[in-house]
Amino acid sequence: MTFLTDYTNLVLIAALVVSGGLLLWPALSGRGRGGLSAAEATQLINRRNAVIVDLRPAADYAGGHLPSARHLEFADLQAKIGQIAKNKGNPVLLVCQNGLQSNKALRVVREAGYAEVHVLQGGLNAWQQAGMPVVK
């Protein structure tokens, strides 16, 4: 019992708890889930045949999109969610211009029963900055 009453030990315990909390914060706040870099997304597409869903408006999609991406506007997502993939076990990669709409769509697609859903961090902007190909 003297261990817990010693001031030095209490400071060390507090430091341990705070540092552990800071390490867990990204996972608990949701920032550590679902987002893939351009390189990680490429591996998911090439190795696991991920279905790419572009959520941007039609004009933006026509201006350039990821190779083999399917177009499904964010506004129509709820109504056409069944068209994403025949097998809900296949990985799905959601893409928008900057990653904001994809993060909103992530919850909707997961609730529809798709087992593995990912978001391209930074969206098409990050994809292009990484020097990845875009199809028009």
Secondary structure as UniProt FT lines:
FT   HELIX           2..5
FT   HELIX           7..29
FT   TURN            30..32
FT   STRAND          35..36
FT   HELIX           38..48
FT   STRAND          51..54
FT   HELIX           58..63
FT   TURN            67..68
FT   STRAND          69..71
FT   HELIX           74..76
FT   TURN            77..80
FT   HELIX           81..83
FT   TURN            88..89
FT   STRAND          92..95
FT   HELIX           100..111
FT   TURN            112..113
FT   STRAND          117..120
FT   TURN            121..122
FT   HELIX           123..129
FT   TURN            130..131
//
